[in-house]
């Protein structure tokens, strides 16, 4: 089964999976293997590439990203070393995305070291996501509202960690797109990538209940075209997220 992201799709990593594009086009020219690593990790964090998905064949992916195959190989070795992809040989082989296998203690150490940065990102998100919610309440189309409702339904039904995170991301990005402001939408996306790249490795279920409740209040305000209430509910939602994150740090990550 494939899923669509913009003009690109990803394919579930079964042996019989067809070969298709695996990542959306990068927003700017890629130069160097680290830029490839960063781009593919971004796609993973945003749920555009998910565990079990197979990346395109080497030549196709190199052409898609506009890089040399040797440079791409370096990037894939880095992702394999961090446990984010696994390389399988043979006629049904390829590069398959997998959940990170990083040691728990290393994840905790990284989160603690970045705690101040993550809290700062939460404060930044409270500003930009609230602005996005305000504009969305004023400008959203019926189709954009439907995308938010779909993301909320998927979050409520989710059980697996990556499904929860993908639905949470889909909701916030749908709100940002509905703002009608491209720069604001890009800022919301960038902030999520910076914040959740390490946090996702720990698990998401501890935030799911508050996310469902917070999203429902934001969604109701946007549905009723109440910009002041939409912004206020988004601010409260992200304040609750910050409180829960700080509690986790205090109690021992």
C-alpha positions in Angstrom: 0.0 0.0 0.0 1.3 3.5 -0.8 0.6 6.9 0.7 0.9 10.2 -1.0 2.8 13.3 0.2 2.6 16.2 -2.1 3.7 14.9 -5.5 5.6 11.9 -4.1 4.6 8.6 -2.5 6.1 6.0 -0.2 5.7 2.3 -0.4 5.2 -0.2 2.4 8.3 -2.3 2.8 7.0 -5.7 1.8 9.0 -8.0 -0.4 6.6 -7.4 -3.3 6.5 -3.7 -2.9 6.9 -1.7 -6.1 9.6 0.8 -6.5 8.4 4.4 -6.0 9.6 7.8 -4.8 10.1 7.9 -1.0 10.5 11.5 -0.1 9.1 14.8 -1.0 11.3 17.1 -3.0 13.7 19.1 -0.8 12.9 22.8 -0.4 16.4 23.8 -1.6 19.3 22.2 -3.4 21.0 19.5 -1.4 24.8 19.5 -1.2 26.8 17.0 0.8 25.9 13.7 2.4 24.9 15.4 5.8 22.3 17.5 4.0 20.8 14.3 2.6 20.8 12.8 6.1 19.1 15.9 7.5 16.5 15.9 4.7 15.6 12.2 5.1 15.4 12.5 8.9 13.1 15.5 8.4 10.8 13.4 6.3 10.8 10.7 8.9 10.0 13.1 11.7 7.1 14.6 9.8 5.7 11.1 9.0 6.2 11.4 5.3 8.5 8.4 5.5 7.5 5.8 8.1 8.9 2.6 9.6 8.5 -0.2 7.0 8.7 2.1 4.0 11.3 1.3 1.3 13.4 4.1 -0.1 13.7 4.2 -3.9 16.6 2.4 -5.6 19.9 4.2 -5.3 19.9 5.7 -8.8 16.3 6.9 -8.6 16.8 8.5 -5.2 20.0 10.2 -6.2 18.3 11.6 -9.3 15.3 12.7 -7.2 17.5 14.6 -4.7 20.0 15.8 -7.3 23.1 14.3 -5.8 25.8 11.9 -6.8 25.3 8.2 -5.9 28.5 8.1 -3.9 27.2 11.0 -1.8 23.9 9.2 -1.3 25.7 6.0 -0.2 27.5 8.0 2.5 24.2 9.4 3.8 22.6 5.9 3.8 25.5 4.5 5.8 25.0 7.2 8.4 21.3 6.4 8.6 22.0 2.7 8.9 24.6 3.4 11.6 22.0 5.4 13.6 19.5 2.5 13.3 17.0 4.5 11.2 17.2 2.4 8.1 18.3 -1.2 7.4 19.9 -2.3 4.2 18.6 -5.6 2.8 20.3 -7.4 -0.1 18.9 -9.5 -2.8 16.2 -9.1 -5.5 13.7 -7.8 -2.9 16.2 -5.8 -1.0 16.8 -2.1 -0.6 16.9 0.5 2.1 14.0 0.2 4.6 13.0 2.7 7.3 12.8 1.3 10.8 12.2 2.7 14.2 15.4 3.9 15.8 17.3 1.4 17.9 19.3 4.1 19.8 20.1 3.1 23.4 17.7 4.5 25.9 20.4 6.0 28.1 21.8 7.9 25.1 18.4 9.3 24.2 17.8 10.5 27.7 21.2 12.1 27.8 20.5 13.9 24.5 17.1 15.1 25.8 18.5 16.4 29.0 21.3 18.3 27.2 18.7 19.8 24.9 16.0 20.5 27.5 16.5 24.3 27.4 16.3 24.3 23.6 13.2 22.2 23.6 11.4 24.4 26.1 12.4 27.4 24.0 11.0 25.7 20.9 7.7 25.1 22.8 7.6 28.8 23.6 8.2 29.6 20.0 5.6 27.1 18.9 3.0 28.7 21.2 3.5 31.9 19.3 3.5 30.6 15.7 0.9 27.8 16.1 -1.5 30.1 17.9 -1.1 32.6 15.1 -1.8 29.8 12.6 -4.9 28.8 14.5 -6.2 32.3 14.5 -5.7 32.7 10.7 -7.1 29.3 10.1 -10.3 30.2 11.9 -10.7 33.2 9.7 -9.6 31.7 6.4 -10.0 27.9 6.4 -11.9 26.1 3.6 -14.2 23.2 4.1 -11.5 20.9 2.6 -8.9 22.2 5.1 -11.3 21.7 8.0 -11.9 18.2 6.8 -8.1 17.5 6.8 -8.0 18.7 10.5 -11.0 16.5 11.4 -9.4 13.5 9.7 -6.1 14.0 11.6 -8.0 14.3 14.9 -9.9 11.1 14.2 -6.6 9.3 13.4 -5.0 10.5 16.6 -8.0 9.3 18.6 -7.8 5.9 17.0 -4.1 5.5 17.1 -2.3 2.9 19.2 1.2 2.7 17.8 3.7 5.4 18.6 4.4 6.4 15.1 0.7 6.5 14.2 0.1 8.9 17.2 2.9 11.2 16.2 2.0 11.2 12.5 -1.6 12.1 13.4 -0.5 14.9 15.8 1.8 16.3 13.2 -0.9 16.1 10.5 -3.2 18.1 12.7 -0.8 20.9 13.4 0.4 21.1 9.8 -3.2 21.1 8.5 -4.0 24.1 10.8 -0.8 25.8 9.5 -1.8 25.2 5.9 -5.3 26.6 6.6 -3.7 29.8 7.8 -3.1 30.8 4.2 0.4 32.0 5.1 3.2 30.0 3.5 5.9 31.4 5.7 4.0 30.6 8.9 3.3 27.1 7.7 7.0 26.5 7.0 7.9 27.9 10.4 5.4 25.5 12.1 6.9 22.6 10.2 10.5 23.6 11.0 9.8 23.9 14.7 8.3 20.5 14.9 11.3 18.9 13.2 13.7 20.6 15.6 11.7 19.6 18.6 10.6 16.1 17.9 13.6 14.5 16.2 15.0 13.5 19.6 11.8 13.4 21.6 10.1 10.9 19.3 12.8 8.3 20.2 11.4 8.2 23.8 7.8 7.6 23.0 4.7 9.7 22.5 1.8 8.0 24.5 2.5 10.2 27.6 1.2 13.2 25.6 -1.6 11.6 23.6 -4.5 12.2 26.0 -3.8 15.9 26.4 -3.2 16.2 22.7 -6.6 14.7 21.9 -8.3 17.1 24.3 -6.3 20.1 23.2 -6.8 19.5 19.5 -10.6 19.0 20.1 -10.9 22.5 21.6 -8.8 24.1 18.9 -10.8 22.3 16.2 -14.1 23.4 17.6 -13.0 27.0 17.6 -11.7 26.8 14.0 -14.9 25.0 12.9 -17.0 27.9 14.4 -14.7 30.5 12.8 -13.8 32.0 16.2 -10.2 33.3 15.8 -9.7 34.6 19.3 -10.8 31.3 20.9 -8.8 29.2 18.4 -5.6 31.1 19.3 -6.3 30.9 23.0 -7.0 27.2 22.9 -3.8 26.5 20.9 -1.8 28.5 23.4 -3.3 26.5 26.3 -2.7 23.2 24.4 1.0 24.0 23.9 1.3 25.2 27.5 0.0 21.8 28.7 2.6 20.1 26.4 5.3 22.2 28.0 4.2 21.4 31.5 4.1 17.7 30.8 7.5 17.8 29.2 9.0 19.7 32.2 7.4 17.2 34.5 9.0 14.3 32.7 12.4 16.0 33.1 11.8 16.7 36.8 10.7 13.1 37.6 13.7 11.7 35.7 13.5 11.0 32.0 
